[in-house]
Every structure is written in structure tokens, then in C-alpha cells.
Amino acid sequence: MKAQSEGKDKLLVVTCFVEHFQGGERMILPEIGGFYKEDAEYLLEKLWENRVAFLQASGILSWQGTPGWSALLAIIWHYMRQTDNSTLPLKRLRNLILRYAMSAPRPECYLLEDMVVAIEKHLPPPTPGNEELPPVDEYDVEFMGEVFMRYLDVPLALKEGTRASCDLMGYPFGLVYHNTLTTLPDRAPSLLSAVIERVWGILEETGSKFTPQERILHSFDYALNAITSMSLALRLLDNYSDHDQTIETATVVWTELLRNVNILELVGRLCSIIAISTNNSGSELLICPARLEYFMKSTRRLMAELKDIIQVHALENLNELSHMWHKVFRHIERHLSLYPPGGPVQHRAKLCRSIWLEVGETFDFFPQTTEPDIYVPDAVGYTTAPGVVSRYTGMTVLLADTGTYA
């Protein structure tokens, strides 16, 4: 961690704070005559006035291989944190950073995230009336969504240092989701759907240089970040000024999402992955304990937030969801009976059972007294919906070739 922190500090100094001391004072960017507080304030004002154009320009330049906006944003941050009454300027700077973060290459993403975290320490805690700054207009939201979607689908196989789907979760997702929910709520279900579907996209990258095991791990990590981001987005609903209207809109959005894309399927897949062993004996597991703990915490948080927002009775496909939930539950029970008591795989299966019962409780699903032993095996343990059977054709063979066993 220390080496990584030192690396970030070095990047900050080399790319952003090229400086020397003149008369005992620091001069930033001496080669252009210096960059001072007044310059930072003026530039922030102009970037904010033209934030739609900034999003367009930074996105296009990054896609063409000419990034680097984080250096300029870091210099503005250096001065803005020293300004009195800086709440509004810092909120604007944070918004600009998140706009650029959607297209920034990976080395810059870490610096941008550090800046956002630091900025938030200087801002009042989120309260009604103190939420995210609003977008310019509907076009701003539409274009922001297009940039987000473009980088969400960037393949893993691209060269090192390019965008990764995981980088779009957290803060960038929060900005896009907030603006979509408040300005174009009818687009919110498709946004959430795309975020969930990216899990399958990562696994299906057959032309990728990554092995099946590596793709499973990439998809698992991305899914964890997505679950955490969706949970946080739901948790922040209480901080909106128009609280009642926002809650009502969010209820419609998430209910619509559950009609078309099954979060149950996503969590079920992750449950199956945590029980995958990398050898015949089941003594070694693909998912490490730290990832497992993160999965359990993030899933429980999401289910708790969903329970407060969704209207279960309004889900038209409740019977289908129930059938899916019971099918996965039967598979977990079967896993428990196949592996030796006290072994690593059975322990993971017990944890899966615990999580899956909590998922069921969210939708008022509970185990039946007699559960028929019917399941459909697939690459990562089971298939939770008929339409998904074809998603992993060929993956079982690939996993067997690399010594991975479900």
C-alpha cells in the first residue's frame, strides 16, 4: 500500500505540480509563467459554464489517446481547497472530475478518485437540498449516459492502462444514475440493466487474452462494485430535496428493472462462483476470503435497500422470480449434500444458503417443506432462468480444461 501511495504522490508531482520556489513561494507550471489562485478560479468558472462541452471534449480526446485532464483538475483542486466559502466551487469541481472520470484512462482514475474523496471531506455531509448539482438539461443527461455506456462496454482485451468496467462504478455511476433518475427517469431502468448485463459481457469475451478463470474473477469483482454502487445509490435517496417524489420515481424504476432483469440471477451467479474450487478435491477455492466477505456485506446491504424501496406486489413476474429462487435454493441444498462436512466447499455452500435466504426474504420467498431435486447445471453451478441457458455454452468445457470445478 505504501508503494502504491508513493506512486500516486509521484504521479501528482510529476504531471500536475511541476514547480519551483521563487522568493520562498511555490510556483506551479513555471514554464508558462505560473498558475495562480485567480487562474484556477477563472478556469473553474469557465469549465463549469461549458461543462457539456468539457464532457464532450475530454471524452473524445481520451478515446483518441490524448487524456491528461486530471493534471489540470488537480491544480484547480490545489487552490480551491484554500478558498473561503468554497462549498459551491468544490461541488462544481467534484462534478467536473466525475464527468472526466467516465473516460479517463486507468492511471488517472486512481488520482481522480483520491481527489473526489478529499473534496468530500471539505463538503457538508449529504442532506436534503445538498445533493448532487443538477445537470444542464436533458441533452446533458443523454450525452452523459452515452459516454458511460460507451466505456462500460470496453472489452477486457484492450491494451493495459485503458478503461475497465469496474472504474465506472462508484462515483461516476452515482453521477449518471442521479441525473438520469431526476431528469430522464424512463431511461433509468435501461441504465441499471446495462450495468447488470455487463457481468455476462465480461464472461462472454471469448476473444479475450484472459483465461476463463481470470474472466470469472474480473466479472466477480465488477459485479461486487456494481452491487455496492447500486446499494449506495438507493441509500442516498433520503438526501434528495424532493424526497417523496424521488422515492416514488425510484420505486417505479427499480420495480421496472426487476420485471426485466433479474437481480436474483446476478446474486445467484455470484453465490455459485464463491463455491467454485480450483482442484478435484475442493480444497482450494477460486474466490479468496476477502472477496467473499465483501460479497456478503455488499449483497446484504443491497437487499436491505431494495426491501425499503420495491413494491413486491407490483412485480408482474413474481411467480417466475419465485420459481428461480427455489431452483437456486435446491441447488445450494444439493451442494451441501455432495461435499464432505466441514470442507471448504461445503462451508461456502452454507454461506451461500445464508445469503440466499436473505435474498428470498426481500421478496417474501421462503423454502418449501418439500423441495423437488430439479436443477440445470452450467458453467458456474446452475442456470437460474430458461433464457440464460445459452449464455455459457462452451464455458463448462473451458473451465474443465483449466482445472476449475463447480
Stockholm file with secondary structure:
# STOCKHOLM 1.0

chainA/1-406         MKAQSEGKDKLLVVTCFVEHFQGGERMILPEIGGFYKEDAEYLLEKLWENRVAFLQASGILSWQGTPGWSALLAIIWHYMRQTDNSTLPLKRLRNLILRYAMSAPRPECYLLEDMVVAIEKHLPPPTPGNEELPPVDEYDVEFMGEVFMRYLDVPLALKEGTRASCDLMGYPFGLVYHNTLTTLPDRAPSLLSAVIERVWGILEETGSKFTPQERILHSFDYALNAITSMSLALRLLDNYSDHDQTIETATVVWTELLRNVNILELVGRLCSIIAISTNNSGSELLICPARLEYFMKSTRRLMAELKDIIQVHALENLNELSHMWHKVFRHIERHLSLYPPGGPVQHRAKLCRSIWLEVGETFDFFPQTTEPDIYVPDAVGYTTAPGVVSRYTGMTVLLADTGTYA
#=GR chainA/1-406 SS CHHHHHHHHHHHHHHTCCEEEETTEEEESGGGTCBCHHHHHHHHHHHHHTHHHHHHHHHHHHHTTCCCHHHHHHHHHHHHTTSTTCHHHHHHHHHHHHHHHTTCCHHHHHHHHHHHHHHHHTSCCCCTTCSCCCCSSHHHHHHHHHHHHHHHTCCTTSCTTSCCGGGGTTHHHHHHHHHHHHHCGGGHHHHHHHHHHHHHHHHTCTTSSSCHHHHHHHHHHHHHHHHHHHHHHHHGGGGCSSHHHHHHHHHHHHHHHHHHSCHHHHHHHHHHHHTCBSSTTSCSBSSCHHHHHHHHHHHHHHHHHHHHHCCGGGCTTHHHHHHHHHHHHHHHHHHHHHSCTTSHHHHHHHHHHHHHHHHHHHTTCCCCSSCCCCCCCCTTSCCCSGGGGGGGTTHHHHHHHTTCBC
#=GC SS_cons         CHHHHHHHHHHHHHHTCCEEEETTEEEESGGGTCBCHHHHHHHHHHHHHTHHHHHHHHHHHHHTTCCCHHHHHHHHHHHHTTSTTCHHHHHHHHHHHHHHHTTCCHHHHHHHHHHHHHHHHTSCCCCTTCSCCCCSSHHHHHHHHHHHHHHHTCCTTSCTTSCCGGGGTTHHHHHHHHHHHHHCGGGHHHHHHHHHHHHHHHHTCTTSSSCHHHHHHHHHHHHHHHHHHHHHHHHGGGGCSSHHHHHHHHHHHHHHHHHHSCHHHHHHHHHHHHTCBSSTTSCSBSSCHHHHHHHHHHHHHHHHHHHHHCCGGGCTTHHHHHHHHHHHHHHHHHHHHHSCTTSHHHHHHHHHHHHHHHHHHHTTCCCCSSCCCCCCCCTTSCCCSGGGGGGGTTHHHHHHHTTCBC
//
